Amino acid sequence: MKRHKLPFPDDESTYYTWKDLNVACNFNVYKRIFRVVSCDEFTRKFYENEGCPLNASESLPGDNFGHTRAMINYK
């Protein structure tokens, strides 16, 4: 994916802005669902200065592929 404006899935004449993104939030990009689980301190301060506090960070989900691969290599 290149850096460009991302259209909303329901209305391609409107685009995502920074106000549409939040931590612990899903967003749809070309029929793929992405989830923001964390952000850096600079981003958190930017949102606070703009009056849009962010949700608490989440932990990353477990990697089932890595676990399965390790079990195959173990055998």
NORBELVEN-V40977 format. One record per pair of residues at least 6 apart in sequence whose C-alpha atoms are under 6 Angstrom apart, sorted by the first residue. I is the first residue (numbers start at 0). J is the second residue. Records with the same first field share a line. If there is no record, write none. Layout:
# NORBELVEN-V40977
I = J + J
This chain:
# NORBELVEN-V40977
5 = 14 + 15
6 = 13 + 14
7 = 14
21 = 53
22 = 35 + 36 + 37 + 54
23 = 35 + 36
24 = 34 + 35
25 = 33 + 34
26 = 32 + 33
36 = 56 + 57
37 = 56
46 = 52
